Amino acid sequence: MIPWQTLDRAVIPGYGELTLHQRGALFVIRLDGAELMGSHDHGSEDLLATLGCEGLAVRPDARVLIGGLGLGYTLRATLDALGPTARVDVSELVEATVRWNRGPLGPLAGQPLEDPRAHVIQRDVVDVIAAARGEYDAIMLDVDNGPDTTRQWGNPGLYGEAGLKRILRALRPSGCVAIWAASETPRFIDGMRAVSLDSRCVRARSRGTANRHVVWLGRLPPPRPSPNPARRR
């Protein structure tokens, strides 16, 4: 069997050491030795983009925010789902991840960072969302394991009530948020609905693995039509 080769390392303050590995045509990114993501199965990342971009292909000014670059698969699927004049902002905090996607990882998803519609923002996606006001048709998040009941829904800056309300303020009317999660957290849907998101959970199909990844999808209801002005007599 071909051994794994370590291609690069990067220390992420407060998190640990991020490493990039290759074995033949396979690539994985690990954090302190634990696998975060790999090129062998990216169906859930593709699903995240498909659900998040639903209905946006014909919108000429579509604008999308992706939290987390990963191996570039979500960005590629997003670009494929949008028209030629759309804009896709990618918030990625780790410089090494961007560098790897411009280097050895680029061919995996067809060099998505070379697409002129893609724009990298090297900031925490929480801060990018907090600064936005009605800017995005869709926000897609793949920055951690997603909402987790064992850790009070994980990152409260994204999945808590305050975080979800910031996401709502960043969305355009009828916009949606799609959140990748390692597993299903049934009560999270109640939290999404509590902030007026029409919500559902979609299970991703895995390719010969035991993964049970899901995508949480929340959409703002369409704006109510304004009442007709009273007729003058």
GINORUR-V720181 format. One line per field, one symbol per residue. phi: phi as a letter, one per 20 degrees, with the letter a starting at -180 (. if undefined). psi: psi as a letter, one per 40 degrees, with the letter a starting at -180 (. if undefined). Layout:
phi = ???
psi = ???
This chain:
phi = .fffdeeacbedgncpdecdcccmeeccdcdlnefeabefbcfffffgffffegnefeefdgccddeoelenffffffffedefdfccedecfefffffffedfegfgdmlffefffecedebffgffffeeclddfbcddbdbengbffclmmfffddfgffffffgfeefgmfccccfbfbecgffffffffdmefcbddeeeeemcefcfccecccfffffffffffffe
psi = hhiihhdiihhhhedahhihihhbeiiihihfehhdiiedhfddddddddddeheedehdfhhihhhhdbeeddddddddeiieeihhhhhhdhdddddddebdedddfffdeeheehhhhgihddddddeihfdhdihhhgeaeahhdefffbhdedeidddddddddeiiheiihhhhidihgdedddddddffhhiihhhihigfieifiihhhhhhiiihiiihihih.
